[in-house]
Amino acid sequence: MNDFELTKNFLKNILDEPTFEKWILPLSYIGTKNNIAFVGSPDKKKTIWIKNNLLNNINKHTKREFNFVLKVVPLYEDENEDEDENIIPTIDDDIKYTGSYRSNLQSRYNFENFVQVDQNRMAYSFARNVSEFPGQNYNPLYIYSDVGLGKTHLLYAIGNHIVKNDKKTRVIYSTTNDFMHDYVESNRLNRRTDFINKYISVDVLLIDDLQYITKWEGTSEQFYYIFNKLIQFEKQIVLCCDKPPDDVKGLEKRIKSRFEWGSIVNIFHYDLEGRLAILKNKLVERRHLFKYDFDIPEEVLFFLASSIKDNVRKLEGALNRLIGVANLKFSDAKGTKITLEFAKEALKPIISLKKKTVTIERIKEFVAQKYNIKVEDLVSKSNKREIAEPRQISMYLCKKLTKKPLNEIGIKFGGKHHSTVLHSLNKIKKNIKDDPDFSMEINSIIKFFQD
C-alpha cells in the first residue's frame, strides 16, 4: 500500500462521500521522496481547493502517523497559474438564498461580562480566538459542559463579537430544537431548498444543545449535509453540547472525527472560589443596573455559593431574587446591610435550609475566603502572620463545631502535630478573651455555621 492509499483510507472515514469523491478520488499518486508523497491533480480548481481547505490538516495527520507529508502538483498546463493561486471556491453557483437572515443573538451576552475563572478559561480563550478569526484556527469549535455553566453565554458572545466587528457577516444562532422546527416548516411549505441554502450561505453557524440532533433522523441528515458544506467553504461552526462527542448517541463517526480536526474544549464545574467570583461580578452588574443602596456582605455571598454548587444559572437566579426581595423591603432605606437571616428567608423557595453537617473542609473554605487566602495556604508550612492566624482560627472552629479529635484536625491541616493544634486553640481562646472585636468576629463565624 503506497503512502497516498494510506491517506485516502484515513480521509474516507473523515469526509462525507460527495466531498471525498469530488476532491480526493481524482488525485493520482506519483511517488515519494524525502518523506514527501507527491500526488497529481487533474485541474486547477481541485489543486487550489485542496490546498486551501484540506492540505494542512491532512499533513498534520500523515506527519504524526506515517512520517510523511503530501504535496499536490498540477497535471495540467496553465500559463496564468500563479495569478489565480489565491482563488478559493466559496459557494456553489447554484446555491442562492434571497430570504432574510435572523441572527437570533441576545446582545446582553458578551465576552466583557463573562467571568473568567480557572474552570472556564480554556473555553473562553478558544471562543475569543474564533470570534477574532472565524473560520481560520478552530473550525469546528466544540464546547461541552453540564447544564448552566456558561456554554450558551460563550456561543452568543462569539456571534455578538463577530457581528460587532463586521455587520455584514451572516451569523445564525440556533438550538437543535429550533433547527428541527425550521426544517419541518420548510417541508410543510415545500421550501426545503430554501432551508438548505439559508444555512449553507451563512458565514458563522452557532448550534446549541447538539445532544438532541440525533433525536430526529431527518433533521440530523440535513445537519450533517450543512455541516460538511460549511466546512468545505471554510465557514465557522461552533457547537455546544452537554457531553463530549463520543458520548452523543447516534452521532456519525465521521462527524466526530471532524470535531477533532477543529478543537474540543470543556467547562468544568466551578469550585467555591469560582462561584464567589461569579457572584461578585454579577453583584457589580446588578448594582449598576438597579441602583440599589443596600449592602450584601461576604457571609451572604458565601451562603449562596456554598448552597448552590452545580448550576451557575441557578446561582444567578438566587442572587436576582435576593436583590428583588431586598429592593421591595428596603427601597426607602439607605445603607442597609442584608443579614444572613434575611437572605435565608428570602431564598427559601430556592435553597433548602436543611441544616448541613459542619465539616472541616467547609470551615477551611469559609475561613480562606473570609481572610482572602487559599485553602492550600491553610495546610501549608508557611508561618506568615496573614496565613498563621487564619489557620489557628480554622483549627479552633474545627474543634468547637465538629468535635473532631486534635490529631484528626492536625492531619487535615497538613499533618500538624496534635500539640500544634492545642497551641492554636489556646491562642485563639486568649485572643477572644482579650479582644472584644476579635471575639465578635469569631462568634459571627460560629453563628453562620450554627444557624
Residue pairs with C-beta under 8 A, 6 or more apart in sequence:
2 29
2 32
2 37
3 29
3 32
3 37
3 62
3 66
3 68
3 70
4 27
4 29
4 37
4 39
4 70
5 29
6 62
6 66
7 37
7 58
7 62
7 70
8 24
10 61
10 62
10 65
11 20
11 24
11 58
12 20
13 253
13 254
13 257
14 254
14 257
14 258
14 261
15 24
15 228
15 254
16 224
16 225
16 228
16 254
18 228
19 228
19 232
23 46
23 49
23 50
23 54
24 50
26 41
26 42
26 46
27 39
27 40
27 41
27 42
27 46
27 50
27 72
28 39
28 40
28 42
28 75
29 37
29 38
29 39
29 40
30 38
30 39
30 40
30 73
31 37
31 38
32 38
32 68
35 67
35 68
35 69
36 68
36 69
36 70
36 71
37 62
37 68
37 69
37 70
37 71
38 70
38 71
38 73
39 70
39 71
39 72
39 73
40 72
40 73
40 74
40 75
41 47
41 50
41 72
41 73
41 74
41 75
41 76
42 75
42 76
43 76
44 74
44 76
44 78
44 81
44 84
45 89
47 72
47 74
48 84
48 85
48 87
48 88
48 89
49 88
49 89
50 72
51 72
52 88
52 234
53 88
53 231
53 232
53 234
55 70
55 72
57 261
58 70
59 69
59 70
62 68
62 69
62 70
63 69
74 81
88 234
89 233
90 233
91 200
91 201
91 233
95 197
95 200
95 201
96 197
96 201
97 194
97 197
97 198
97 200
97 201
99 194
99 198
101 170
101 172
101 198
101 202
102 172
103 159
103 163
103 171
103 172
103 173
104 172
104 173
104 174
104 178
105 156
105 159
105 160
105 163
105 171
105 173
106 156
107 160
109 152
109 153
109 156
109 157
109 160
110 156
110 157
110 160
110 161
111 124
111 127
111 128
111 131
111 157
111 161
113 281
113 285
114 120
114 124
114 150
114 153
114 154
114 157
115 277
115 278
115 281
115 282
116 124
117 270
117 273
117 274
117 277
117 278
118 274
119 149
119 267
119 268
119 269
119 270
119 271
119 274
120 149
120 150
120 267
120 268
120 270
120 274
122 265
123 143
123 145
123 150
123 151
123 154
123 265
123 266
123 267
124 154
126 138
126 141
126 143
126 263
126 265
127 141
127 143
127 154
127 155
127 157
127 158
127 238
128 161
129 137
129 138
130 137
130 138
130 139
130 141
130 158
130 236
130 238
131 157
131 158
131 161
131 162
131 165
132 161
132 165
134 162
134 169
134 203
134 204
134 235
134 236
135 203
135 204
135 234
135 235
135 236
138 262
138 263
139 231
139 234
139 236
139 237
139 262
140 227
140 231
140 236
140 237
140 238
140 239
140 258
140 259
140 262
141 236
141 237
141 238
141 239
141 262
141 263
141 265
142 210
142 238
142 239
142 240
142 241
142 245
142 259
142 262
142 263
142 264
142 265
143 151
143 154
143 155
143 238
143 239
143 240
143 241
143 265
143 266
143 267
144 151
144 240
144 241
144 242
144 243
144 244
144 245
144 264
144 265
144 266
144 267
145 151
145 242
145 266
145 267
145 268
146 242
146 269
146 310
146 311
147 242
147 311
147 313
148 310
148 311
148 312
148 313
148 314
149 267
149 268
149 269
149 270
149 311
149 312
150 267
150 312
151 208
151 240
151 241
151 267
152 208
152 240
154 240
155 173
155 206
155 208
155 238
155 240
156 173
156 206
158 204
158 206
158 238
159 171
159 173
159 204
159 206
162 169
162 171
162 203
162 204
162 236
163 169
163 171
169 203
169 204
170 201
170 202
170 203
170 204
171 202
171 203
171 204
171 205
171 206
172 198
172 199
172 202
172 204
172 205
172 206
173 206
173 208
174 182
174 205
174 206
174 207
174 208
175 207
175 208
175 209
176 207
176 208
176 209
176 210
176 211
176 212
176 213
176 215
176 219
176 223
177 209
177 212
179 207
179 213
179 219
179 223
180 215
180 216
180 219
182 195
183 192
183 195
183 218
183 219
183 222
186 192
186 194
186 195
195 222
196 222
196 225
196 226
199 205
199 226
199 230
200 226
200 229
200 230
200 233
202 230
202 235
203 235
203 236
204 235
204 236
204 237
204 238
205 226
205 230
205 235
205 236
205 237
205 238
206 237
206 238
206 240
207 213
207 223
207 237
207 238
207 239
207 240
208 240
209 240
209 241
209 242
210 239
210 240
210 241
210 248
211 241
211 242
211 243
211 248
213 219
213 220
213 223
213 248
213 251
214 220
214 248
214 249
214 250
214 251
220 250
224 252
224 255
227 237
227 255
227 258
228 258
230 237
231 237
231 258
237 262
239 259
241 248
244 264
244 266
245 251
245 255
245 256
245 259
245 264
246 256
248 256
269 309
269 310
270 278
270 312
272 305
272 306
272 365
272 369
273 369
273 374
275 305
275 308
275 309
275 312
275 315
276 301
276 302
276 305
276 369
278 312
278 315
278 316
279 301
279 304
279 305
279 315
279 319
280 301
282 316
282 319
283 296
283 301
283 319
286 292
286 319
286 320
286 323
290 323
290 327
292 323
292 326
292 327
292 330
293 330
293 333
293 334
293 335
293 336
294 326
294 330
294 333
294 335
294 336
294 337
294 338
295 335
295 336
295 337
295 338
296 322
296 323
296 326
296 338
296 343
297 337
297 338
298 369
298 370
299 340
299 370
299 444
299 448
300 322
300 338
300 339
300 340
300 343
302 366
302 369
302 370
302 448
303 340
303 343
303 344
303 448
304 315
304 318
304 319
304 322
304 343
304 347
304 351
305 315
306 362
306 365
306 366
307 318
307 351
307 352
308 314
308 315
308 318
308 350
308 351
314 350
317 350
318 347
318 350
318 351
321 346
321 347
321 349
321 350
322 338
322 343
322 346
322 347
325 346
326 336
326 338
326 342
326 346
329 342
330 336
340 448
340 451
341 451
344 351
344 353
344 451
356 362
358 401
358 402
358 449
359 402
360 398
360 402
360 404
360 409
360 412
361 412
362 449
363 394
363 397
363 398
363 401
363 402
363 449
364 375
364 378
364 379
364 394
364 412
365 375
366 445
366 448
366 449
367 378
367 390
367 393
367 394
367 397
367 445
368 374
368 375
368 377
368 378
368 390
370 390
370 445
371 386
371 389
371 390
371 393
373 386
373 387
373 390
377 387
377 390
377 391
378 387
378 390
378 391
378 394
378 413
378 414
379 412
379 413
379 414
380 387
380 414
381 414
382 388
391 413
391 424
392 424
392 425
392 427
392 428
393 428
393 442
393 445
394 413
395 409
395 413
395 416
395 421
395 424
395 425
395 428
396 424
396 425
396 428
396 429
396 442
397 442
397 445
397 446
397 449
398 404
398 409
398 412
399 406
399 409
399 421
399 425
400 446
401 446
401 449
401 450
405 418
406 418
406 421
406 422
407 418
407 421
409 416
409 421
410 416
410 417
410 418
410 420
410 421
413 421
428 442
431 438
431 439
432 438
432 439
432 442
433 439
